[in-house]
Amino acid sequence: MTSHRVRIGLLVPSSNTIMEQDIIRGVGPQATLHTARMHMTEATRAAENAMLDRYLPQAIADIASARPHITIFGCTSASALRGEEYDKELCSLISEQTGGVTISTIAAVNDAIAASAASRVAILTPYGEELNVKIRESIAATGVEVIAIEGMGITENFDCSVPAPEEITERGAELVDRSSADLLFISCTNFQALDAVASIERTAGVPVITSNSAVLRAVNEAINNVAAAALHESTTK
């Protein structure tokens, strides 16, 4: 490593205005963030397929030029869209081109849910039903029971950033109360959900995982691994 700070690459939909700020405040001065944007304006399956096929390849090449130690694929629903095998292959491709670790949002979410030992999960999203179906399938495929999923019906991706944390708190707490879930997952990297976690946990009395909190958990672990490897390299030279 030629720098004391870890370089994080972020592949994010072009209309996302939330994830960068959540990642920056969640990792602090130990890392720098470098973003490549993939054109996407609608929160629909058609738009996400176009992003993956048409715009992702160039974004990977662009972010690889910054030589990131860690790269995040920063879209929950696109991570889930084509299933687990596609997501794994995509992460392998990104790692091959960047030379570093790759973190998929949906894989980070599933890891965080598994670590919580929750068995009955409710899901809140800003999406419409067509994306909710894929999110439900992805979470349920790990063996967790998805007992409820509720979306806000937003189809413009920029507008996913509009609901305030207070509205997300109210909707999330109500969903937990209705469903008797033992964990709430709030999906979408372009959603002000991170700022609602503490208030939902106080109100509903269950743990809350968001897309961005799950990614931060994985990123901070990866940062520690990168720093440890660099220290080992420097002491063995």
C-alpha positions as CSV (number, residue, x, y, z in Angstrom):
1,M,0.0,0.0,0.0
2,T,1.5,3.4,-1.0
3,S,-0.9,5.5,1.3
4,H,-1.7,5.4,4.9
5,R,-5.4,5.6,4.1
6,V,-7.5,2.9,2.4
7,R,-9.1,3.8,-0.9
8,I,-12.7,2.8,-1.2
9,G,-14.3,2.7,-4.7
10,L,-18.1,3.1,-4.9
11,L,-20.2,2.0,-7.9
12,V,-23.5,3.8,-7.4
13,P,-26.6,4.7,-9.5
14,S,-26.2,8.2,-11.0
15,S,-29.3,9.5,-9.2
16,N,-28.2,8.3,-5.8
17,T,-27.5,11.2,-3.4
18,I,-27.4,9.4,-0.1
19,M,-24.9,6.6,-0.1
20,E,-21.7,8.6,-0.5
21,Q,-22.4,10.7,2.6
22,D,-23.4,7.7,4.6
23,I,-20.2,5.9,3.7
24,I,-18.0,8.9,4.3
25,R,-19.3,9.5,7.8
26,G,-19.3,5.8,8.6
27,V,-15.6,5.2,7.9
28,G,-14.1,8.5,8.9
29,P,-10.5,9.6,8.2
30,Q,-9.1,6.1,7.9
31,A,-10.3,5.9,4.2
32,T,-10.9,8.0,1.1
33,L,-14.0,7.5,-1.1
34,H,-13.9,7.5,-4.9
35,T,-17.1,7.2,-6.9
36,A,-18.1,6.0,-10.4
37,R,-21.7,6.6,-11.3
38,M,-23.8,4.2,-13.4
39,H,-26.6,6.0,-15.2
40,M,-30.0,5.1,-13.8
41,T,-33.0,7.4,-13.1
42,E,-35.9,5.0,-12.5
43,A,-36.3,2.5,-9.7
44,T,-37.6,-0.2,-12.0
45,R,-36.4,-3.6,-13.2
46,A,-36.0,-2.3,-16.8
47,A,-33.9,0.6,-15.7
48,E,-31.7,-1.6,-13.4
49,N,-31.2,-4.1,-16.2
50,A,-30.1,-1.3,-18.5
51,M,-27.7,0.0,-15.8
52,L,-26.1,-3.5,-15.4
53,D,-25.7,-4.2,-19.1
54,R,-25.0,-0.7,-20.6
55,Y,-23.4,1.4,-17.9
56,L,-21.8,-0.8,-15.4
57,P,-18.9,-2.0,-17.5
58,Q,-17.5,1.5,-18.1
59,A,-18.1,2.4,-14.4
60,I,-16.0,-0.6,-13.3
61,A,-13.2,0.4,-15.7
62,D,-13.4,4.0,-14.4
63,I,-13.2,3.0,-10.7
64,A,-10.4,0.5,-11.4
65,S,-8.2,3.4,-12.5
66,A,-8.3,4.8,-9.0
67,R,-6.8,1.5,-7.7
68,P,-9.3,1.0,-4.8
69,H,-8.4,-1.5,-2.1
70,I,-12.2,-2.0,-1.6
71,T,-15.0,-1.6,-4.1
72,I,-18.7,-1.4,-3.2
73,F,-21.5,-2.3,-5.6
74,G,-23.9,0.2,-4.1
75,C,-27.4,-0.8,-5.3
76,T,-29.5,-3.2,-3.2
77,S,-32.2,-4.0,-5.7
78,A,-29.8,-4.4,-8.6
79,S,-27.6,-6.7,-6.4
80,A,-30.7,-8.8,-5.9
81,L,-32.2,-8.5,-9.4
82,R,-30.5,-11.5,-11.1
83,G,-29.9,-13.8,-8.1
84,E,-27.1,-14.9,-5.9
85,E,-24.9,-16.5,-8.5
86,Y,-25.0,-13.5,-10.8
87,D,-24.1,-11.3,-7.8
88,K,-21.1,-13.5,-6.9
89,E,-19.9,-13.5,-10.5
90,L,-20.3,-9.7,-10.7
91,C,-18.2,-9.3,-7.5
92,S,-15.5,-11.6,-8.9
93,L,-15.4,-9.5,-12.1
94,I,-15.1,-6.3,-10.2
95,S,-12.3,-7.7,-8.0
96,E,-10.5,-9.0,-11.1
97,Q,-10.5,-5.6,-12.7
98,T,-9.8,-3.5,-9.6
99,G,-7.4,-5.9,-7.9
100,G,-9.1,-5.4,-4.5
101,V,-12.0,-6.7,-2.4
102,T,-15.5,-6.2,-3.6
103,I,-18.6,-5.8,-1.4
104,S,-22.1,-6.4,-2.8
105,T,-24.9,-4.6,-1.0
106,I,-27.3,-7.5,-0.9
107,A,-24.5,-9.9,0.3
108,A,-23.6,-7.5,3.1
109,V,-27.3,-7.3,4.1
110,N,-27.6,-11.1,4.2
111,D,-24.4,-11.4,6.2
112,A,-25.7,-8.8,8.7
113,I,-29.0,-10.5,9.1
114,A,-27.3,-13.8,9.6
115,A,-25.1,-12.3,12.3
116,S,-28.1,-11.0,14.1
117,A,-29.6,-14.5,14.4
118,A,-33.0,-13.1,13.6
119,S,-35.5,-15.6,12.1
120,R,-38.6,-13.4,11.4
121,V,-37.7,-10.4,9.2
122,A,-39.9,-7.5,8.1
123,I,-38.7,-5.4,5.2
124,L,-39.4,-1.7,4.4
125,T,-38.5,-0.2,1.1
126,P,-39.1,2.9,-1.0
127,Y,-39.8,0.7,-4.1
128,G,-42.8,-0.6,-6.0
129,E,-43.9,-4.2,-6.0
130,E,-41.7,-5.4,-8.9
131,L,-38.5,-4.6,-7.0
132,N,-39.9,-5.7,-3.7
133,V,-40.4,-9.2,-5.1
134,K,-36.7,-9.5,-5.9
135,I,-35.7,-8.2,-2.5
136,R,-38.0,-10.7,-0.7
137,E,-36.7,-13.6,-2.8
138,S,-33.1,-12.7,-2.1
139,I,-33.5,-12.4,1.7
140,A,-35.8,-15.5,1.9
141,A,-33.2,-17.6,-0.2
142,T,-30.9,-17.5,2.9
143,G,-33.5,-19.4,5.0
144,V,-34.8,-16.3,6.8
145,E,-38.6,-16.0,7.1
146,V,-39.7,-12.8,5.5
147,I,-43.0,-12.2,7.3
148,A,-43.9,-8.8,5.8
149,I,-42.6,-6.4,3.1
150,E,-43.9,-3.0,2.5
151,G,-42.9,-0.4,-0.2
152,M,-43.6,3.2,-0.7
153,G,-44.2,2.8,-4.4
154,I,-41.5,5.2,-5.5
155,T,-40.4,4.6,-9.1
156,E,-38.1,7.6,-9.7
157,N,-34.8,6.7,-8.1
158,F,-33.9,10.3,-7.1
159,D,-37.2,10.4,-5.2
160,C,-36.1,7.5,-3.0
161,S,-33.9,10.0,-1.2
162,V,-36.9,12.3,-0.4
163,P,-38.7,10.6,2.6
164,A,-37.4,12.1,5.8
165,P,-36.0,9.9,8.6
166,E,-39.1,10.7,10.7
167,E,-41.4,9.3,8.0
168,I,-39.2,6.2,7.7
169,T,-39.2,5.8,11.5
170,E,-43.0,5.9,11.6
171,R,-43.5,3.5,8.7
172,G,-40.8,1.1,10.1
173,A,-42.2,1.0,13.6
174,E,-45.7,0.4,12.4
175,L,-44.6,-2.4,10.2
176,V,-42.8,-4.1,13.0
177,D,-45.8,-3.7,15.3
178,R,-48.2,-5.2,12.7
179,S,-45.9,-8.1,11.7
180,S,-44.3,-9.1,15.1
181,A,-41.0,-9.3,13.4
182,D,-37.8,-9.8,15.4
183,L,-35.7,-7.7,12.9
184,L,-36.5,-4.9,10.5
185,F,-34.5,-4.5,7.3
186,I,-34.8,-1.2,5.4
187,S,-33.7,-1.6,1.8
188,C,-32.2,1.0,-0.6
189,T,-28.8,2.8,-0.6
190,N,-30.6,6.0,-1.6
191,F,-32.9,6.1,1.4
192,Q,-32.4,8.2,4.6
193,A,-32.8,5.1,6.6
194,L,-29.5,5.2,8.5
195,D,-30.7,8.3,10.4
196,A,-33.9,6.4,11.4
197,V,-32.2,3.3,12.9
198,A,-31.9,4.5,16.5
199,S,-35.4,5.9,16.7
200,I,-37.0,2.8,15.3
201,E,-35.0,0.5,17.6
202,R,-36.2,2.6,20.6
203,T,-39.8,2.6,19.4
204,A,-40.2,-0.9,18.1
205,G,-37.7,-2.7,20.4
206,V,-36.1,-4.8,17.6
207,P,-32.7,-4.4,15.8
208,V,-32.8,-2.6,12.5
209,I,-30.4,-3.2,9.5
210,T,-30.3,-0.8,6.6
211,S,-28.6,-1.3,3.2
212,N,-26.0,1.3,4.1
213,S,-25.4,0.1,7.7
214,A,-24.8,-3.4,6.4
215,V,-22.3,-2.1,3.8
216,L,-20.6,-0.1,6.4
217,R,-20.3,-3.2,8.7
218,A,-18.6,-5.0,5.8
219,V,-16.5,-2.1,4.7
220,N,-15.1,-1.4,8.2
221,E,-14.2,-5.1,8.5
222,A,-12.5,-5.0,5.1
223,I,-10.6,-1.8,6.0
224,N,-9.2,-3.6,9.1
225,N,-8.1,-6.5,7.0
226,V,-6.4,-4.2,4.4
227,A,-4.6,-2.3,7.1
228,A,-3.5,-5.5,8.9
229,A,-2.2,-6.9,5.6
230,A,-0.3,-3.6,4.9
231,L,1.2,-3.7,8.3
232,H,2.3,-7.3,7.9
233,E,3.9,-6.5,4.6
234,S,5.8,-3.5,5.9
235,T,7.2,-5.4,8.9
236,T,8.4,-8.4,6.9
237,K,10.3,-6.4,4.3
